[in-house]
Amino acid sequence: MTAAPSDVDAIRARVSGSSFYTAMRLMPKVEREAMFAIYMFCRLVDDIADDGTRPRPARAEALAEWRRDLDALYAGQPAGQASFLLGAVQAFGLKQADFLDVIHGMEMDVDADIRAPDMVTLGLYCDRVAVAVGRLSTRVFGMEEAPGGELAHHLGRALQLTNILRDLDEDAAVGRLYLPRELLVQAGIESTEPAAVIGDARVDGACRALAAQALDHFKAADRLMRSKPRGSLLAPRLMGAVYRALLDRMLAEGWAPPRRRVRIGKPYLLYLVVRCSVFG
């Protein structure tokens, strides 16, 4: 099984116009195509995890098939649906373990709907679904392993926590709640039922506490990038700037219901592109 042209076109259409697509367009062709391959892999396995039309065992088997195809890819054998990754893997030495970590993260969503995990479990989830993608990406950016791993850790967690804070309502609609239990209890909320939690005005306190953690990661990532490690850093600078702007807007508006989904308009996105290109 390989990715059909219609799948590729559909994923390109989904990413088109996003800050991620804008960041990719600023990269040289080889790096851009590698980043799109990584993105396409992430979207395909994420779609499996989020496919509410299929029972959990069927989704688990679909992810297991991806694992088998990655094994084949790295063994130099016909790789089925993973074959489109070959060029990127060969060009940038992408590690199989990082792709597998992403699948492990998707399996956490398939095994059971995540509801108010403890901080350790949330950290593991972020490491798998975001930091692992960061490690793949920093190899494409040409970074050395140590600073690349550090940037992946901080920027990956910052972006994932921002997504969690932005997607409260969408996640609750499918029975998920990623806000950590400790912060909910700290805010006075004992329930772990998604609808009850996001409908409670006190959720704002838990969200602000999680946002503070995201801000710490944004600051650490920014410090590292300003130290000028080797590699092309325009794309991660832009992603960091966009998501930091989203988080700042959410902090200004708060998370008490009713909420609206914050967005970055194209004019401001273009401003960020220019700022990151000129000033870093």
C-alpha positions, 0 to 999 in steps of 0.5 A: 500500500502506498500513498495515492496521488489523491492522498498527497494532493489532499494533504497539500491542500490541508497544509496550504495557507498554514504557518507550517506551509509558509515556513516550508516554502522558505526552505530550499527544495530538498529540505522542503520536500523532506519536511513535507514527507515528514508532515505527510507521515504525521498527518497520515498516522494522525488521521488513523488515530482520529478516525472515529469511524473505525473501531480501536483494534482496526486503528491499532492494526493500521498503526502496526502496519506502519511500523512494519513498513518502516521496518522494511524501509530501514531494512532496504526492502519494499516499504509499502505506504512508507516508501515516500519517506525514502528520499528524506531518510537517505538525504538527512539520515532520519532515524527510525526511532523518531518515526516510531515514537510518533506512532507510539504517540498515536497509539496513546490516543487509540488505546483510550481517549486521553482524559486529564493525564498526569503531568508525566503522561502528558510529558510522554505524549508531548515527547512522542507526538511533537518532540520526535517530529522536532528531532526529525526536523532539526536533522533536515535543518542541518543542526548538530545532534545536541543542540538539535535535540535541545531545540526539538525538546523545547520548541516541540513541547511549546508548540504541542502545549499551545495546540492543546490550549487552542483545541480544548473544544475540538478535543472535548467534542471527541471525548479527549482532554489533555489538560493535566490532572494536577493543574485541574485540581489546583484550579479546583476542578475534580472532574475529568469529563471533557465537557464538564471541565471545559464548561467550568470557568475555573478551567482558565486557571488550569490553562494559564498554568499550562501556558506558563510552562509553554512560555518557559519552553518558548523562551528556552527555544529562543535562547538556543536559536539566538546562540546561533547553532549550526543549521538553517533556523528560519523555519523553526524561528517562524514556527516559534513566532507564530505559535507564541503569537497564538499563545499570547492572544489566548492569554489575553482573551483567557479560556473561560467559556465561551471561547473562540478559536484564535487565529493568525491572519495573513497580514500578521503572518507576512509580518512575522515572515519578514521579521524572522527573515531580517532580524532572526 
